[in-house]
Amino acid sequence: MDNKQIGIRIKNRRIELGLTLQDVANIVGVASSTIQRYESGHISQYKLPVLESIAKAINVNPTWLVKKDAPMEIDTSDKTIDSLCPEKSNGLSNEEMILLKNFNKLNATGKKEASKRVSELTCIPMYSDSELTATTDKSEKILESMYDTIAAHDDDLTPDEKEEMNRRILDKLNKLHKDK
């Protein structure tokens, strides 16, 4: 494969994972412009350690980046992230490690908001692996806090608009309870 094709694979996978150039650069330990040059094929001679680090950052088989018919998936039978980088992973996948890195970049307010949003996502069946999350007591509390958050932002509404908003919120909550 030529440099352009390798770059296309790197870029497509990075975008698929929702990562920025800077995210990958931080994980690899290079400048974002270096990742951009790899993606655009403007590197005349690839450095194997950098390609391997990029592959780890985007969670693909390093051979897949350079060989057309190689499998994209990493052979996890004996090459888990723990064995590749045991001091850093603590049993986490690359995606979990990226999530934690980004979480750690947030201030206290951002961390609180991120945690709240993730908790809310676990109450939505299409985002959750567990069939039980939508019916737990915790999800009830999250739904109640969502109601409080929505209701707390009604300062500029007329009494009729507030009543209509409350009716719509209650309808949505009742529908959620019926769908359980």
C-alpha positions as CSV (number, residue, x, y, z in Angstrom):
1,M,0.0,0.0,0.0
2,D,1.2,3.5,-0.7
3,N,1.5,6.3,1.8
4,K,-1.9,7.9,0.8
5,Q,-3.8,4.6,1.4
6,I,-2.1,4.2,4.8
7,G,-3.1,7.7,5.7
8,I,-6.7,7.2,4.6
9,R,-6.9,4.2,6.9
10,I,-5.5,6.1,9.8
11,K,-7.8,9.1,9.2
12,N,-11.0,7.1,8.7
13,R,-10.4,5.0,11.8
14,R,-9.6,8.1,13.9
15,I,-12.8,9.8,12.7
16,E,-14.8,6.6,13.3
17,L,-13.6,6.6,16.9
18,G,-14.5,10.3,17.3
19,L,-10.9,11.3,18.0
20,T,-9.2,14.6,17.0
21,L,-5.7,14.8,15.6
22,Q,-4.7,16.2,19.0
23,D,-6.2,13.2,20.8
24,V,-4.2,10.8,18.7
25,A,-1.1,13.0,19.0
26,N,-1.4,13.0,22.8
27,I,-1.6,9.3,23.0
28,V,1.2,8.7,20.5
29,G,3.4,11.4,22.0
30,V,4.0,13.5,18.9
31,A,2.7,16.8,17.5
32,S,-0.8,16.9,15.9
33,S,0.9,18.1,12.7
34,T,2.9,14.8,12.6
35,I,-0.4,12.8,12.7
36,Q,-1.8,15.1,10.0
37,R,1.2,14.4,7.8
38,Y,0.8,10.6,8.3
39,E,-2.9,10.9,7.4
40,S,-2.3,13.0,4.3
41,G,0.5,10.7,3.1
42,H,3.1,13.4,3.3
43,I,5.7,11.3,5.2
44,S,8.3,10.1,2.8
45,Q,9.5,7.3,5.1
46,Y,7.3,6.0,7.9
47,K,8.9,5.3,11.3
48,L,7.8,1.9,12.6
49,P,7.5,2.9,16.3
50,V,5.3,5.8,15.3
51,L,3.1,3.7,13.1
52,E,2.8,1.1,15.9
53,S,1.8,3.8,18.4
54,I,-0.8,5.2,16.0
55,A,-2.2,1.7,15.5
56,K,-2.5,1.3,19.3
57,A,-4.1,4.8,19.7
58,I,-6.8,4.0,17.1
59,N,-7.1,0.4,18.3
60,V,-6.2,-1.4,15.1
61,N,-3.7,-4.1,14.1
62,P,-0.5,-2.3,13.0
63,T,-0.1,-4.7,10.1
64,W,-3.6,-3.6,8.8
65,L,-2.2,-0.1,8.3
66,V,0.4,-1.2,5.8
67,K,-0.9,-4.4,4.3
68,K,-4.0,-4.5,2.2
69,D,-5.3,-7.9,3.2
70,A,-4.4,-7.9,6.9
71,P,-7.2,-8.0,9.5
72,M,-8.1,-4.7,11.1
73,E,-8.8,-6.2,14.5
74,I,-6.1,-6.7,17.0
75,D,-5.5,-10.3,18.0
76,T,-6.6,-10.1,21.6
77,S,-6.0,-13.7,22.5
78,D,-2.7,-12.9,24.1
79,K,-2.0,-9.2,23.2
80,T,-4.4,-7.4,25.4
81,I,-3.8,-3.8,26.3
82,D,-2.7,-5.0,29.7
83,S,0.1,-7.0,28.2
84,L,1.1,-4.2,25.8
85,C,1.1,-1.5,28.4
86,P,0.3,-2.9,31.8
87,E,1.5,0.1,33.9
88,K,-1.0,2.4,32.2
89,S,-4.1,0.4,31.3
90,N,-5.4,-1.1,34.6
91,G,-7.5,-3.4,32.5
92,L,-9.0,-0.7,30.4
93,S,-9.5,-0.7,26.6
94,N,-8.0,2.0,24.5
95,E,-11.4,3.7,24.2
96,E,-11.8,3.7,27.9
97,M,-8.3,5.1,28.3
98,I,-9.1,7.9,25.8
99,L,-12.3,8.7,27.7
100,L,-10.4,8.9,31.0
101,K,-7.7,11.1,29.4
102,N,-10.3,13.5,28.1
103,F,-12.2,13.4,31.4
104,N,-9.0,14.3,33.3
105,K,-8.6,17.4,31.2
106,L,-11.9,18.8,32.6
107,N,-12.1,21.0,35.6
108,A,-14.3,20.0,38.6
109,T,-17.5,21.5,37.0
110,G,-16.8,19.8,33.7
111,K,-16.2,16.4,35.4
112,K,-19.5,16.7,37.3
113,E,-21.4,17.6,34.1
114,A,-19.7,14.7,32.1
115,S,-20.6,12.2,34.9
116,K,-24.2,13.4,34.8
117,R,-24.4,13.1,31.1
118,V,-23.0,9.6,31.1
119,S,-25.4,8.6,33.8
120,E,-28.3,10.0,31.7
121,L,-27.1,8.0,28.7
122,T,-27.3,4.7,30.7
123,C,-31.0,5.3,31.1
124,I,-31.6,5.3,27.4
125,P,-31.8,1.7,26.2
126,M,-30.3,2.4,22.7
127,Y,-27.1,3.5,24.5
128,S,-26.9,0.9,27.2
129,D,-25.7,-2.7,27.2
130,S,-27.8,-3.6,30.2
131,E,-31.5,-4.2,29.8
132,L,-32.0,-3.4,33.5
133,T,-30.7,0.2,33.5
134,A,-33.9,1.8,32.4
135,T,-35.8,0.2,35.4
136,T,-33.4,0.8,38.2
137,D,-33.9,3.1,41.2
138,K,-30.9,5.0,40.1
139,S,-32.4,5.8,36.7
140,E,-35.5,7.0,38.5
141,K,-33.4,9.5,40.4
142,I,-31.6,10.6,37.2
143,L,-34.9,11.1,35.5
144,E,-36.1,13.2,38.4
145,S,-32.9,15.3,38.3
146,M,-33.5,15.8,34.6
147,Y,-37.0,17.1,35.4
148,D,-35.6,19.4,38.0
149,T,-33.0,20.7,35.5
150,I,-35.6,21.4,32.9
151,A,-38.0,23.0,35.3
152,A,-35.2,25.2,36.7
153,H,-34.9,27.0,33.4
154,D,-38.4,28.4,33.1
155,D,-37.7,32.0,34.4
156,D,-38.8,33.7,31.2
157,L,-42.0,31.7,30.7
158,T,-45.5,32.9,31.3
159,P,-47.7,31.0,33.7
160,D,-49.5,29.3,30.8
161,E,-46.2,28.4,29.1
162,K,-44.9,27.0,32.4
163,E,-48.1,24.9,32.8
164,E,-47.7,23.6,29.2
165,M,-44.1,22.8,29.8
166,N,-44.9,20.9,33.0
167,R,-47.6,19.0,31.2
168,R,-45.2,17.9,28.4
169,I,-42.5,16.9,30.9
170,L,-45.0,14.8,32.9
171,D,-46.3,13.2,29.6
172,K,-42.7,12.2,28.7
173,L,-42.0,10.8,32.1
174,N,-45.2,8.8,32.1
175,K,-44.4,7.5,28.7
176,L,-41.0,6.4,29.9
177,H,-42.6,4.6,32.8
178,K,-45.1,2.8,30.5
179,D,-42.3,1.7,28.1
180,K,-40.5,-0.2,30.9
